[in-house]
Amino acid sequence: MPFITQLQEDNTMSKQIHVGAVAVGGGAPVSIQSMCNTPTQDVERTVSQILRLEQAGCQIIRVAVPDMDAARAIGPIRRRIHIPLVADIHFDYRLALECVRQGVDKIRINPGNIGSAEKVRAVADACRDRGIPIRIGVNGGSLERELLQKYGGVTAQALVDSALGHVRLLNDCNFDDICISVKCSHVPVNMAAYRMLHEQTHYPLHLGVTEAGTPRLGVLKSAIGIGGLLCQGIGDTIRVSLTADPEEEVRAALDILSAAGLRKTGPDLISCPTCGRTRYDMIPIAREVERRLQGCTKPITVAVMGCVVNGPGEARAADVGIAGGDGEGLLFRHGEILRKVPQDKLVDALMDEIDKL
């Protein structure tokens, strides 16, 4: 059955799959994923890292499965963690079958890379029998040679053609419990490919910018490439790929979801960029407020403004905030001035007011 051509009239919502207990797509909240960088066969190190990632806010975790030792570690790992586990597999269909036997929650594999139609069907049948979804993960760095030749390199259309080709292989096996990603390191191409898929299929989309780099530039690329799509209503689950500790990926993902207005997990700090009207040393004060807000879980908006004339009005939507002046500042709530405070007491006064909320 040609599932990918049967588009519904309402193209705003993807179909829903379940990765363990986490719903993906179909209007479910956008979930956060990451990937372990420990050797999967080292169960103790891998479990320890996953438990830290759970605390950081990770909701789905993926591990590499390059060999049978790693595949056999899936069961012991899964029994000791609390979030769904995804096995990342390339080329060898037997690794996928072993991960299914071990109780994995999702398989990430490209059917076209594992050999004959019989091997693809064996994986599809095993996953269907256990209710395990498959993510088709296309990367710009591993596109099929014929597509690179056809389109002259990594293009959005080449990424989409590759993804839909893999989808057809699973559809031919009567398998439709699918999620798709089409990642490359060039943000405009990445975004264009996801927009095309959003228009052509209702499978849930796993967003990411692959090989985004170290945190400074990688977070920026991801904020544009992931956040920009989320603001258009595209995407169901995300991974921020950074050359860093995976916990940094989770923190960045939380920030992106917050900036896109999709999740409120703690304070939203807004602060003005300063200008010639600023009459106090605002930058270190804003940094100190940011530091002292770490660990706060209240879903509030906190403002640090530089001008006592415009500050309270500009931050009217804030729950609480401060605006500086010459030697003193204003403490305000919802745009209403509460009192004047000496400049060296501004941060303390702000934090005291936050404690009351």
C-alpha positions as CSV (number, residue, x, y, z in Angstrom):
1,M,0.0,0.0,0.0
2,P,1.5,3.4,-1.0
3,F,1.3,5.0,2.4
4,I,3.4,8.0,1.5
5,T,1.0,9.2,-1.2
6,Q,-2.1,9.0,0.9
7,L,-2.0,12.5,2.4
8,Q,-4.8,13.7,4.6
9,E,-6.6,17.0,3.9
10,D,-5.2,18.5,7.1
11,N,-1.4,18.6,6.6
12,T,-0.7,20.3,9.9
13,M,-0.4,17.2,12.1
14,S,1.7,14.1,11.7
15,K,0.7,10.6,12.5
16,Q,1.6,9.4,16.0
17,I,4.0,6.7,16.9
18,H,5.1,5.5,20.3
19,V,8.7,5.1,21.4
20,G,8.2,3.2,24.6
21,A,5.9,5.3,26.7
22,V,6.7,8.5,24.8
23,A,4.3,9.6,22.0
24,V,5.9,11.2,19.0
25,G,3.8,13.2,16.5
26,G,0.1,13.5,16.3
27,G,0.0,16.6,18.5
28,A,2.2,15.2,21.3
29,P,4.6,17.6,22.9
30,V,8.0,17.8,21.1
31,S,10.3,15.4,22.8
32,I,14.0,15.8,23.5
33,Q,16.5,13.2,22.4
34,S,20.3,12.7,22.8
35,M,22.8,10.0,22.1
36,C,25.4,8.4,24.4
37,N,29.1,8.7,23.6
38,T,30.1,5.8,25.7
39,P,30.9,2.3,24.3
40,T,27.5,0.7,24.4
41,Q,29.0,-2.7,25.5
42,D,30.3,-0.9,28.7
43,V,26.9,-1.2,30.4
44,E,28.0,0.6,33.6
45,R,29.3,3.7,31.9
46,T,26.4,3.8,29.5
47,V,23.7,3.5,32.2
48,S,25.5,6.1,34.3
49,Q,25.4,8.6,31.4
50,I,21.8,7.9,30.6
51,L,20.7,8.4,34.2
52,R,22.5,11.8,34.1
53,L,20.8,12.7,30.9
54,E,17.4,11.7,32.4
55,Q,18.0,14.2,35.2
56,A,18.9,16.9,32.6
57,G,15.6,16.4,30.8
58,C,16.3,13.9,28.0
59,Q,13.2,11.9,27.1
60,I,14.5,9.4,24.5
61,I,18.1,8.1,24.4
62,R,20.0,6.5,21.5
63,V,23.1,4.3,21.6
64,A,25.4,3.1,18.9
65,V,25.2,-0.6,18.0
66,P,28.3,-1.3,15.8
67,D,28.6,-5.0,16.7
68,M,26.9,-7.9,18.4
69,D,28.5,-7.2,21.8
70,A,26.8,-3.8,21.8
71,A,23.5,-5.4,20.6
72,R,23.5,-7.8,23.5
73,A,24.1,-4.9,26.0
74,I,20.7,-3.4,25.0
75,G,18.7,-5.6,27.4
76,P,20.9,-4.9,30.5
77,I,20.9,-1.2,29.8
78,R,17.2,-1.0,29.1
79,R,16.3,-2.7,32.4
80,R,18.2,0.0,34.4
81,I,17.0,3.2,32.8
82,H,13.7,5.0,32.8
83,I,13.4,6.5,29.3
84,P,13.0,4.8,25.9
85,L,16.1,3.3,24.3
86,V,16.9,3.6,20.6
87,A,19.4,1.4,18.8
88,D,21.4,3.0,16.0
89,I,22.3,0.4,13.4
90,H,24.0,0.4,10.1
91,F,24.5,-2.3,7.5
92,D,24.0,-5.5,9.5
93,Y,20.3,-6.5,9.9
94,R,21.3,-9.2,12.4
95,L,22.1,-6.4,14.9
96,A,18.6,-5.0,14.5
97,L,17.1,-8.4,15.2
98,E,19.2,-8.9,18.3
99,C,18.2,-5.5,19.6
100,V,14.6,-6.4,19.1
101,R,15.1,-9.6,21.1
102,Q,16.8,-7.5,23.8
103,G,13.7,-5.2,24.2
104,V,14.8,-2.0,22.5
105,D,12.1,0.7,22.1
106,K,13.0,1.9,18.6
107,I,15.4,1.1,15.8
108,R,17.3,3.7,13.8
109,I,18.2,2.1,10.5
110,N,18.1,2.8,6.7
111,P,16.5,-0.3,5.1
112,G,18.4,0.3,1.8
113,N,21.7,-0.2,3.6
114,I,21.1,-3.6,5.1
115,G,21.0,-5.8,2.0
116,S,18.3,-7.9,0.3
117,A,14.6,-7.5,0.5
118,E,14.4,-10.6,2.7
119,K,16.7,-8.9,5.3
120,V,14.5,-5.8,5.2
121,R,11.4,-7.8,5.7
122,A,13.0,-9.8,8.6
123,V,13.6,-6.5,10.4
124,A,10.2,-5.1,9.6
125,D,8.4,-8.2,10.7
126,A,10.3,-8.4,14.0
127,C,9.6,-4.7,14.8
128,R,5.9,-5.0,13.8
129,D,5.5,-8.1,16.0
130,R,6.9,-6.2,19.1
131,G,5.3,-2.8,18.3
132,I,8.8,-1.2,17.7
133,P,8.9,1.9,15.4
134,I,11.8,2.5,13.0
135,R,13.4,5.8,12.3
136,I,14.7,6.3,8.8
137,G,17.8,8.5,9.3
138,V,19.2,10.1,6.2
139,N,22.4,12.1,6.5
140,G,24.0,14.3,3.9
141,G,27.3,12.5,4.4
142,S,26.0,9.1,3.5
143,L,23.6,9.8,0.6
144,E,23.4,7.2,-2.1
145,R,25.9,7.7,-4.9
146,E,23.3,7.7,-7.6
147,L,21.4,10.6,-5.9
148,L,24.6,12.6,-5.5
149,Q,25.2,12.2,-9.2
150,K,21.6,12.9,-10.1
151,Y,21.4,16.2,-8.2
152,G,25.1,17.2,-8.3
153,G,25.7,16.9,-4.5
154,V,23.8,17.1,-1.3
155,T,20.5,18.9,-2.0
156,A,17.2,19.0,-0.2
157,Q,15.6,17.0,-3.0
158,A,18.3,14.3,-2.8
159,L,17.7,14.0,1.0
160,V,14.0,13.7,0.5
161,D,14.3,11.2,-2.4
162,S,16.6,9.0,-0.2
163,A,14.2,9.1,2.7
164,L,11.1,8.3,0.7
165,G,13.0,5.5,-1.0
166,H,13.7,3.9,2.3
167,V,10.1,4.4,3.3
168,R,8.9,2.5,0.3
169,L,11.1,-0.4,1.2
170,L,9.3,-0.6,4.6
171,N,5.9,0.0,3.1
172,D,6.5,-2.9,0.7
173,C,6.9,-5.0,3.9
174,N,3.5,-3.6,5.2
175,F,5.4,-1.6,7.8
176,D,4.2,1.9,8.6
177,D,5.4,2.7,12.2
178,I,7.9,5.1,10.9
179,C,9.7,8.4,11.9
180,I,12.0,10.2,9.4
181,S,15.0,12.5,9.7
182,V,16.9,14.2,6.9
183,K,20.0,15.8,8.4
184,C,22.9,17.6,6.9
185,S,25.4,20.2,8.2
186,H,24.2,23.0,5.8
187,V,21.3,24.7,7.6
188,P,19.4,26.1,4.6
189,V,19.5,22.7,2.8
190,N,18.5,21.0,6.0
191,M,15.5,23.2,6.6
192,A,14.4,23.0,3.0
193,A,14.4,19.2,3.1
194,Y,12.3,19.1,6.2
195,R,9.8,21.5,4.7
196,M,9.5,19.3,1.6
197,L,8.9,16.2,3.7
198,H,6.3,18.0,5.8
199,E,4.4,18.8,2.6
200,Q,4.7,15.3,1.2
201,T,4.2,12.9,4.1
202,H,2.5,12.7,7.5
203,Y,5.2,10.6,9.2
204,P,6.6,12.3,12.3
205,L,9.8,14.2,11.8
206,H,12.9,14.0,13.9
207,L,14.6,17.3,13.6
208,G,18.4,18.0,13.9
209,V,21.4,19.6,12.2
210,T,24.0,16.9,11.9
211,E,27.7,17.7,12.7
212,A,26.6,21.1,14.0
213,G,30.0,21.5,15.7
214,T,31.1,22.7,19.1
215,P,28.6,24.4,21.4
216,R,29.2,28.0,20.4
217,L,28.4,27.6,16.7
218,G,26.5,24.3,17.0
219,V,23.9,25.7,19.3
220,L,23.4,28.7,16.9
221,K,23.0,26.4,13.9
222,S,20.6,24.2,15.8
223,A,18.6,27.2,17.1
224,I,18.1,28.3,13.5
225,G,17.7,24.9,11.8
226,I,15.6,23.3,14.5
227,G,13.9,26.3,16.1
228,G,13.0,27.9,12.8
229,L,11.2,24.7,11.7
230,L,9.4,24.3,15.0
231,C,8.1,27.9,14.7
232,Q,6.6,26.9,11.4
233,G,4.8,23.9,13.0
234,I,7.3,21.4,11.6
235,G,8.9,18.7,13.7
236,D,7.9,16.2,16.4
237,T,11.1,15.3,18.2
238,I,14.5,16.9,18.3
239,R,18.2,16.2,18.9
240,V,20.8,19.0,19.2
241,S,24.0,17.4,17.9
242,L,27.0,18.9,19.5
243,T,30.7,18.0,19.9
244,A,30.3,18.1,23.7
245,D,28.9,16.2,26.6
246,P,25.5,15.0,25.7
247,E,24.0,16.9,28.7
248,E,24.8,20.1,26.8
249,E,22.7,18.8,23.9
250,V,19.7,18.4,26.3
251,R,20.2,21.8,27.8
252,A,20.4,23.4,24.4
253,A,17.3,21.5,23.3
254,L,15.4,22.8,26.3
255,D,16.4,26.3,25.5
256,I,15.3,26.0,21.9
257,L,11.9,24.6,22.9
258,S,11.6,27.5,25.4
259,A,12.6,30.1,22.8
260,A,10.1,28.6,20.3
261,G,7.3,28.9,22.9
262,L,6.8,25.1,23.1
263,R,8.0,24.4,26.6
264,K,8.2,26.3,29.9
265,T,10.5,24.5,32.3
266,G,11.8,27.4,34.3
267,P,12.3,31.1,34.2
268,D,12.6,33.1,31.0
269,L,15.1,35.9,31.4
270,I,14.6,38.9,29.2
271,S,17.1,41.8,29.3
272,C,17.6,44.8,27.1
273,P,20.9,45.2,25.0
274,T,21.7,48.5,26.8
275,C,22.1,51.9,25.1
276,G,23.2,55.4,25.8
277,R,20.3,55.9,28.2
278,T,21.7,53.2,30.6
279,R,22.9,54.7,33.8
280,Y,24.1,51.6,35.6
281,D,26.4,48.7,35.0
282,M,23.7,46.4,33.8
283,I,25.6,43.6,32.0
284,P,27.2,42.0,35.1
285,I,23.8,42.4,36.9
286,A,22.0,40.5,34.2
287,R,24.7,37.8,34.3
288,E,24.3,37.6,38.1
289,V,20.5,37.2,37.8
290,E,21.0,34.5,35.2
291,R,23.4,32.7,37.5
292,R,21.1,32.9,40.5
293,L,18.1,31.7,38.4
294,Q,19.9,28.4,37.7
295,G,18.0,25.6,39.4
296,C,14.8,27.7,39.6
297,T,11.9,25.7,38.2
298,K,9.2,28.4,38.3
299,P,7.7,29.1,34.9
300,I,8.0,32.8,35.2
301,T,9.4,35.7,33.1
302,V,12.1,37.8,34.7
303,A,13.2,41.1,33.2
304,V,16.4,43.0,33.6
305,M,16.1,46.4,31.9
306,G,18.5,49.2,31.5
307,C,16.2,52.3,31.6
308,V,13.9,53.4,34.3
309,V,11.8,55.4,31.8
310,N,11.0,52.6,29.4
311,G,12.0,49.5,31.3
312,P,8.8,48.7,33.3
313,G,6.6,49.3,30.2
314,E,8.8,47.3,27.8
315,A,8.8,44.4,30.3
316,R,5.1,44.6,31.1
317,A,4.6,41.0,30.3
318,A,7.3,40.0,32.8
319,D,6.2,38.6,36.2
320,V,8.9,40.5,37.9
321,G,11.9,42.6,37.0
322,I,14.3,45.4,37.7
323,A,15.3,48.6,35.8
324,G,18.3,50.6,36.6
325,G,19.0,54.3,37.2
326,D,21.8,56.4,38.5
327,G,22.8,54.7,41.8
328,E,19.4,53.1,42.3
329,G,16.8,51.2,40.3
330,L,13.2,50.1,40.2
331,L,11.6,46.8,41.2
332,F,8.5,46.1,39.3
333,R,5.9,43.4,38.9
334,H,3.7,43.1,35.7
335,G,4.9,46.5,34.7
336,E,3.8,48.1,38.0
337,I,6.5,49.8,40.0
338,L,6.8,48.3,43.5
339,R,9.6,50.5,45.0
340,K,13.0,52.0,44.5
341,V,16.0,50.0,45.5
342,P,19.7,51.0,45.8
343,Q,21.7,49.6,42.9
344,D,23.8,47.3,45.0
345,K,20.6,45.7,46.4
346,L,18.8,45.3,43.1
347,V,19.6,41.6,42.5
348,D,18.8,40.6,46.1
349,A,15.5,42.5,46.0
350,L,14.6,40.8,42.7
351,M,15.4,37.4,44.0
352,D,13.3,38.0,47.2
353,E,10.4,39.0,45.0
354,I,10.8,35.8,42.9
355,D,10.7,33.8,46.1
356,K,7.3,35.2,46.8
357,L,5.8,34.1,43.5
